[in-house]
Amino acid sequence: MIMLNRCKINGQTHFSGQILFIWLYNLGIDYDFIPAYQIQMSAGRNFSRDFVSDKNAVILNENASSLLGFKDPADAIHQKILRGDHDTLTIVGVTANYHHLGLQKIIDPMIILLRPNFSQFYSIKINAGQTQQAIASLKVTWSRYFPRDPFDYFFLDESFGQQYKADALFGTVFAIFAFLAILIACFGLLGLSAYNVLQRTKEIGIRKVLGASVQSILLLLSKDFLKLIIISLFLAIPFGWYIMSKWLEDYAFRIHIGWWVFAFAGATALIIAIITIYIQTMKAAVKNPVTSLRSE
């Protein structure tokens, strides 16, 4: 619902008198935009109908204020800036930085202008549970004042959600393929452990006759597989960290991957592998040694 255009600002700082030519995003709003969207003011005030001079006033966000050379947002209040070649505007307020685009983007330095007749979009708050009634009422009102224009609307939360639709789809697809990979790996471990047990059936029988415990048999049959799993983790964790770090670089605002994520993933992989191997090795460990020695 926010339409942004680029504009060029000639800003003069009160620190050195140096002329700065910078690019800012241009946002036109009415008097009620800032309170309606609950945008916090860091310094100064919102546009007001009580001040006729606000037609030549401007509001900046914190990034724009800093870019113009003001160390504190309050320092920017009542300062003059030149927009284009002839518009001299007075700064009456500085808003806190807020996201008008997705988290993939940085918060741009922004200039906010008073445009009360700007009517490309109308923002309307609806009480929870009254959506359909509100839409029906709005349609009637719209038809009364704009009979030749089609009634078209969208929900702001759904519009913002579309920015992350691709990421949500990627997460779902990744989860499905990860589950299939784990399932295939489990079947592979199951088959390998079964083959290993079959190859060492007589050895297991002899060890049990000589007094080997069930725990020692389990360790004997499992340790080779566990070594391979641990080696695979040491290979997979750096690769996984590199891929995820590169993916997160697409976001200006992102989390940092903690070591505990890989510790949890490694522990989970070990537990799944141990359970899978345990199914076959336990059968061999508790099997009657006489039966094992008779097998070929």
One Martini backbone bead per residue (centre of mass of N, CA, C, O) as a GRO file, in nm:
protein
  296
    1MET     BB    1   0.049   0.067  -0.002
    2ILE     BB    2   0.336   0.180  -0.074
    3MET     BB    3   0.446   0.450  -0.265
    4LEU     BB    4   0.764   0.476  -0.431
    5ASN     BB    5   0.996   0.743  -0.500
    6ARG     BB    6   1.245   0.905  -0.641
    7CYS     BB    7   1.456   1.163  -0.496
    8LYS     BB    8   1.621   1.475  -0.491
    9ILE     BB    9   1.850   1.603  -0.243
   10ASN     BB   10   1.944   1.920  -0.105
   11GLY     BB   11   2.160   1.923   0.164
   12GLN     BB   12   2.218   2.135   0.457
   13THR     BB   13   2.436   2.150   0.694
   14HIS     BB   14   2.516   2.277   1.035
   15PHE     BB   15   2.827   2.197   1.050
   16SER     BB   16   2.975   2.293   0.744
   17GLY     BB   17   2.801   2.395   0.485
   18GLN     BB   18   2.766   2.149   0.314
   19ILE     BB   19   2.680   2.015   0.016
   20LEU     BB   20   2.425   1.765  -0.036
   21PHE     BB   21   2.382   1.482  -0.258
   22ILE     BB   22   2.086   1.288  -0.235
   23TRP     BB   23   1.905   0.983  -0.203
   24LEU     BB   24   1.548   0.944  -0.171
   25TYR     BB   25   1.261   0.836  -0.053
   26ASN     BB   26   0.922   0.888  -0.161
   27LEU     BB   27   0.645   0.990   0.060
   28GLY     BB   28   0.296   1.016   0.043
   29ILE     BB   29   0.078   1.177   0.280
   30ASP     BB   30  -0.131   1.219   0.541
   31TYR     BB   31  -0.235   1.301   0.861
   32ASP     BB   32  -0.311   0.972   0.937
   33PHE     BB   33  -0.080   0.772   0.876
   34ILE     BB   34   0.104   0.753   1.129
   35PRO     BB   35  -0.117   0.672   1.342
   36ALA     BB   36  -0.241   0.430   1.183
   37TYR     BB   37   0.064   0.281   1.174
   38GLN     BB   38   0.226   0.337   1.435
   39ILE     BB   39   0.448   0.553   1.404
   40GLN     BB   40   0.738   0.650   1.538
   41MET     BB   41   0.868   0.930   1.702
   42SER     BB   42   1.190   1.069   1.755
   43ALA     BB   43   1.108   1.363   1.644
   44GLY     BB   44   0.883   1.584   1.676
   45ARG     BB   45   0.619   1.580   1.429
   46ASN     BB   46   0.334   1.573   1.278
   47PHE     BB   47   0.116   1.646   1.072
   48SER     BB   48  -0.095   1.950   1.065
   49ARG     BB   49  -0.392   2.141   1.040
   50ASP     BB   50  -0.276   2.385   1.225
   51PHE     BB   51  -0.053   2.402   0.985
   52VAL     BB   52  -0.010   2.569   0.695
   53SER     BB   53   0.310   2.525   0.658
   54ASP     BB   54   0.304   2.203   0.595
   55LYS     BB   55   0.320   2.224   0.279
   56ASN     BB   56   0.653   2.287   0.352
   57ALA     BB   57   0.692   2.012   0.483
   58VAL     BB   58   0.895   1.752   0.654
   59ILE     BB   59   0.972   1.401   0.687
   60LEU     BB   60   1.197   1.185   0.843
   61ASN     BB   61   1.409   0.941   0.883
   62GLU     BB   62   1.681   0.833   1.050
   63ASN     BB   63   1.854   0.774   0.800
   64ALA     BB   64   1.822   1.053   0.667
   65SER     BB   65   1.927   1.223   0.901
   66SER     BB   66   2.209   1.092   0.906
   67LEU     BB   67   2.282   1.147   0.603
   68LEU     BB   68   2.264   1.474   0.656
   69GLY     BB   69   2.439   1.496   0.953
   70PHE     BB   70   2.263   1.411   1.198
   71LYS     BB   71   2.322   1.285   1.513
   72ASP     BB   72   2.035   1.392   1.596
   73PRO     BB   73   1.705   1.413   1.535
   74ALA     BB   74   1.662   1.691   1.683
   75ASP     BB   75   1.863   1.855   1.491
   76ALA     BB   76   1.659   1.857   1.234
   77ILE     BB   77   1.473   2.049   1.347
   78HIS     BB   78   1.400   2.330   1.138
   79GLN     BB   79   1.539   2.250   0.898
   80LYS     BB   80   1.670   2.300   0.572
   81ILE     BB   81   1.564   2.181   0.247
   82LEU     BB   82   1.639   2.087  -0.094
   83ARG     BB   83   1.404   2.014  -0.349
   84GLY     BB   84   1.563   2.010  -0.606
   85ASP     BB   85   1.549   2.352  -0.734
   86HIS     BB   86   1.293   2.498  -0.535
   87ASP     BB   87   1.224   2.324  -0.279
   88THR     BB   88   1.170   2.451   0.041
   89LEU     BB   89   1.209   2.263   0.340
   90THR     BB   90   1.076   2.170   0.658
   91ILE     BB   91   1.168   2.009   0.941
   92VAL     BB   92   0.926   1.847   1.178
   93GLY     BB   93   1.027   1.534   1.157
   94VAL     BB   94   1.123   1.205   1.304
   95THR     BB   95   1.132   0.879   1.235
   96ALA     BB   96   1.139   0.573   1.282
   97ASN     BB   97   1.252   0.297   1.173
   98TYR     BB   98   1.098   0.110   0.900
   99HIS     BB   99   0.932  -0.146   0.728
  100HIS     BB  100   0.839  -0.126   0.371
  101LEU     BB  101   0.985  -0.386   0.326
  102GLY     BB  102   1.151  -0.645   0.323
  103LEU     BB  103   1.411  -0.817   0.492
  104GLN     BB  104   1.599  -0.807   0.235
  105LYS     BB  105   1.594  -0.507   0.294
  106ILE     BB  106   1.682  -0.210   0.351
  107ILE     BB  107   1.655   0.089   0.520
  108ASP     BB  108   1.560   0.360   0.375
  109PRO     BB  109   1.600   0.668   0.305
  110MET     BB  110   1.337   0.907   0.399
  111ILE     BB  111   1.079   1.109   0.253
  112ILE     BB  112   0.801   1.295   0.391
  113LEU     BB  113   0.502   1.404   0.243
  114LEU     BB  114   0.237   1.624   0.200
  115ARG     BB  115  -0.060   1.437   0.058
  116PRO     BB  116  -0.395   1.462   0.100
  117ASN     BB  117  -0.482   1.396  -0.223
  118PHE     BB  118  -0.366   1.119  -0.212
  119SER     BB  119  -0.561   0.837  -0.390
  120GLN     BB  120  -0.456   0.540  -0.457
  121PHE     BB  121  -0.491   0.473  -0.147
  122TYR     BB  122  -0.683   0.308   0.115
  123SER     BB  123  -0.682   0.294   0.465
  124ILE     BB  124  -0.837   0.023   0.656
  125LYS     BB  125  -0.979  -0.058   0.958
  126ILE     BB  126  -1.064  -0.380   1.099
  127ASN     BB  127  -1.248  -0.562   1.287
  128ALA     BB  128  -1.261  -0.841   1.436
  129GLY     BB  129  -1.515  -1.033   1.269
  130GLN     BB  130  -1.591  -0.781   1.031
  131THR     BB  131  -1.509  -0.817   0.732
  132GLN     BB  132  -1.764  -0.863   0.553
  133GLN     BB  133  -1.926  -0.617   0.647
  134ALA     BB  134  -1.712  -0.405   0.565
  135ILE     BB  135  -1.696  -0.471   0.262
  136ALA     BB  136  -1.995  -0.415   0.198
  137SER     BB  137  -1.992  -0.118   0.293
  138LEU     BB  138  -1.759  -0.019   0.109
  139LYS     BB  139  -1.894  -0.082  -0.161
  140VAL     BB  140  -2.122   0.120  -0.134
  141THR     BB  141  -1.950   0.375  -0.092
  142TRP     BB  142  -1.785   0.352  -0.352
  143SER     BB  143  -2.027   0.361  -0.554
  144ARG     BB  144  -2.115   0.650  -0.472
  145TYR     BB  145  -1.825   0.804  -0.540
  146PHE     BB  146  -1.719   0.557  -0.761
  147PRO     BB  147  -1.901   0.437  -1.017
  148ARG     BB  148  -1.655   0.391  -1.245
  149ASP     BB  149  -1.501   0.228  -1.031
  150PRO     BB  150  -1.359  -0.041  -0.925
  151PHE     BB  151  -1.377  -0.271  -0.662
  152ASP     BB  152  -1.061  -0.284  -0.495
  153TYR     BB  153  -0.881  -0.520  -0.280
  154PHE     BB  154  -0.652  -0.562   0.007
  155PHE     BB  155  -0.442  -0.724   0.233
  156LEU     BB  156  -0.163  -0.634   0.396
  157ASP     BB  157  -0.064  -0.905   0.516
  158GLU     BB  158  -0.076  -1.057   0.242
  159SER     BB  159   0.115  -0.873   0.085
  160PHE     BB  160   0.363  -0.924   0.267
  161GLY     BB  161   0.354  -1.240   0.248
  162GLN     BB  162   0.445  -1.257  -0.056
  163GLN     BB  163   0.754  -1.205  -0.001
  164TYR     BB  164   0.763  -1.516   0.150
  165LYS     BB  165   0.662  -1.742  -0.041
  166ALA     BB  166   0.925  -1.863  -0.152
  167ASP     BB  167   1.043  -1.940   0.128
  168ALA     BB  168   0.812  -2.126   0.216
  169LEU     BB  169   0.838  -2.323  -0.022
  170PHE     BB  170   1.132  -2.398   0.028
  171GLY     BB  171   1.085  -2.516   0.312
  172THR     BB  172   0.891  -2.742   0.228
  173VAL     BB  173   1.069  -2.883   0.019
  174PHE     BB  174   1.311  -2.930   0.206
  175ALA     BB  175   1.160  -3.105   0.416
  176ILE     BB  176   1.082  -3.334   0.226
  177PHE     BB  177   1.372  -3.409   0.127
  178ALA     BB  178   1.487  -3.458   0.407
  179PHE     BB  179   1.302  -3.692   0.482
  180LEU     BB  180   1.381  -3.876   0.245
  181ALA     BB  181   1.684  -3.888   0.309
  182ILE     BB  182   1.653  -4.015   0.590
  183LEU     BB  183   1.498  -4.265   0.500
  184ILE     BB  184   1.712  -4.377   0.305
  185ALA     BB  185   1.942  -4.389   0.513
  186CYS     BB  186   1.802  -4.593   0.701
  187PHE     BB  187   1.782  -4.821   0.495
  188GLY     BB  188   2.084  -4.841   0.445
  189LEU     BB  189   2.169  -4.907   0.737
  190LEU     BB  190   1.994  -5.155   0.765
  191GLY     BB  191   2.129  -5.317   0.537
  192LEU     BB  192   2.425  -5.303   0.638
  193SER     BB  193   2.377  -5.428   0.919
  194ALA     BB  194   2.260  -5.695   0.816
  195TYR     BB  195   2.510  -5.778   0.653
  196ASN     BB  196   2.713  -5.768   0.888
  197VAL     BB  197   2.575  -5.980   1.062
  198LEU     BB  198   2.583  -6.212   0.856
  199GLN     BB  199   2.905  -6.216   0.830
  200ARG     BB  200   2.923  -6.238   1.178
  201THR     BB  201   2.776  -6.479   1.310
  202LYS     BB  202   3.003  -6.669   1.420
  203GLU     BB  203   3.156  -6.458   1.583
  204ILE     BB  204   2.925  -6.403   1.777
  205GLY     BB  205   2.899  -6.691   1.887
  206ILE     BB  206   3.188  -6.716   2.001
  207ARG     BB  207   3.180  -6.470   2.191
  208LYS     BB  208   2.945  -6.580   2.366
  209VAL     BB  209   3.084  -6.841   2.460
  210LEU     BB  210   3.331  -6.657   2.588
  211GLY     BB  211   3.142  -6.412   2.740
  212ALA     BB  212   3.003  -6.207   2.586
  213SER     BB  213   2.821  -5.935   2.589
  214VAL     BB  214   2.570  -5.753   2.463
  215GLN     BB  215   2.717  -5.478   2.472
  216SER     BB  216   2.976  -5.567   2.319
  217ILE     BB  217   2.833  -5.652   2.060
  218LEU     BB  218   2.706  -5.380   1.994
  219LEU     BB  219   2.975  -5.224   1.975
  220LEU     BB  220   3.109  -5.396   1.755
  221LEU     BB  221   2.874  -5.345   1.531
  222SER     BB  222   2.867  -5.009   1.558
  223LYS     BB  223   3.146  -4.852   1.539
  224ASP     BB  224   3.186  -4.832   1.232
  225PHE     BB  225   2.933  -4.662   1.176
  226LEU     BB  226   2.992  -4.428   1.372
  227LYS     BB  227   3.248  -4.331   1.234
  228LEU     BB  228   3.113  -4.254   0.964
  229ILE     BB  229   2.912  -4.050   1.082
  230ILE     BB  230   3.117  -3.854   1.207
  231ILE     BB  231   3.264  -3.790   0.944
  232SER     BB  232   3.012  -3.679   0.795
  233LEU     BB  233   2.967  -3.442   0.990
  234PHE     BB  234   3.243  -3.297   0.937
  235LEU     BB  235   3.158  -3.251   0.634
  236ALA     BB  236   2.861  -3.123   0.654
  237ILE     BB  237   2.871  -2.875   0.843
  238PRO     BB  238   3.043  -2.672   0.674
  239PHE     BB  239   2.861  -2.685   0.426
  240GLY     BB  240   2.597  -2.595   0.564
  241TRP     BB  241   2.704  -2.324   0.670
  242TYR     BB  242   2.773  -2.201   0.394
  243ILE     BB  243   2.495  -2.216   0.256
  244MET     BB  244   2.331  -2.057   0.475
  245SER     BB  245   2.499  -1.799   0.468
  246LYS     BB  246   2.442  -1.730   0.170
  247TRP     BB  247   2.134  -1.713   0.201
  248LEU     BB  248   2.132  -1.485   0.427
  249GLU     BB  249   2.264  -1.255   0.246
  250ASP     BB  250   1.978  -1.170   0.117
  251TYR     BB  251   1.954  -1.042   0.404
  252ALA     BB  252   1.968  -0.755   0.586
  253PHE     BB  253   1.789  -0.917   0.797
  254ARG     BB  254   1.942  -1.148   1.027
  255ILE     BB  255   2.055  -1.429   1.140
  256HIS     BB  256   2.269  -1.628   1.340
  257ILE     BB  257   2.448  -1.912   1.332
  258GLY     BB  258   2.459  -2.144   1.565
  259TRP     BB  259   2.617  -2.414   1.706
  260TRP     BB  260   2.356  -2.563   1.816
  261VAL     BB  261   2.237  -2.647   1.543
  262PHE     BB  262   2.462  -2.861   1.476
  263ALA     BB  263   2.446  -3.019   1.738
  264PHE     BB  264   2.152  -3.107   1.703
  265ALA     BB  265   2.180  -3.241   1.424
  266GLY     BB  266   2.402  -3.446   1.506
  267ALA     BB  267   2.246  -3.584   1.736
  268THR     BB  268   2.006  -3.675   1.565
  269ALA     BB  269   2.166  -3.849   1.364
  270LEU     BB  270   2.282  -4.045   1.575
  271ILE     BB  271   2.015  -4.149   1.691
  272ILE     BB  272   1.899  -4.261   1.428
  273ALA     BB  273   2.135  -4.455   1.370
  274ILE     BB  274   2.128  -4.621   1.631
  275ILE     BB  275   1.839  -4.724   1.602
  276THR     BB  276   1.880  -4.864   1.329
  277ILE     BB  277   2.115  -5.055   1.419
  278TYR     BB  278   1.982  -5.185   1.672
  279ILE     BB  279   1.774  -5.368   1.534
  280GLN     BB  280   1.996  -5.576   1.428
  281THR     BB  281   2.208  -5.612   1.659
  282MET     BB  282   2.015  -5.720   1.877
  283LYS     BB  283   1.944  -5.985   1.743
  284ALA     BB  284   2.239  -6.097   1.745
  285ALA     BB  285   2.307  -6.062   2.056
  286VAL     BB  286   2.047  -6.258   2.154
  287LYS     BB  287   2.134  -6.494   2.011
  288ASN     BB  288   2.186  -6.812   1.986
  289PRO     BB  289   2.502  -6.946   1.953
  290VAL     BB  290   2.427  -7.217   1.822
  291THR     BB  291   2.284  -7.098   1.576
  292SER     BB  292   2.530  -6.936   1.474
  293LEU     BB  293   2.732  -7.186   1.436
  294ARG     BB  294   2.540  -7.338   1.219
  295SER     BB  295   2.578  -7.131   1.028
  296GLU     BB  296   2.671  -7.027   0.674
   0.00000   0.00000   0.00000
